[in-house]
Amino acid sequence: MAASKVGLDGYCPVCQVNMKQWMAGSSQHQAAYDGVIYRFPGAEQKAMFQADPAKYAPALAGDDVVAYARTGRRTPGKTAYGARYLDRLYFFGTEANKEAFRANPAQFANADLALGGECAVCRVDMNASMAGAAQFTTLHNGLRYQFAGAQQKQLFDSNPRRYAVTPLTASPVGSGRVPAGSGSGSGGR
């Protein structure tokens, strides 16, 4: 996916996560990740981001996690309606969604977690259900994938189309239907 969207309105995600400060980034220090361009005030912040982009990129690539959890649809979040929870950045399209998140962050914090945290590579290549681990995380199309180990993460990163989920439905949380981002691998079986 070609990066064209500037994330966080040009503010530095590393500064927000590490220092809890809004610092403007520069087009001279930017990096693309998961289809989004992130800007940094200097080379040091850019290097930190590139070493672990999944740590710094906002949940759901900056889209509203409450709207996604409730409807299965992606809605752009706004930096004016941002929140931090467990050192992750979350953005919302409305103040009401931000307040819903603040009232119960655990309900929405993992809305971007593909396959409920199961390893997509294990599911496709081994037809096995194995839990992923947070230390082996990558982002693809705004969804967060976790893997059983470094080898599975590397396989996914080299061919995400083989392993990435295909949304089956757009359904609200608790509806009994499978929410978007919980489907099976999109190919390779």
Protein Blocks (a to p, Z undefined) as FASTA:
>chain_A
ZZfbdghhhpafklmmmnopacdddfklccdeehiacddfbfklmmmmmmmmmlmpcghh
hpafklmmmnopacdddfklgcdeehiacddfbfklmmmmmmmmmlmmmmmmghhlpafk
lmmmnopacdddfklccdeehiacddfblklmmmmmmommlmmccdfbdcdehklpaceh
iaccfehZZ
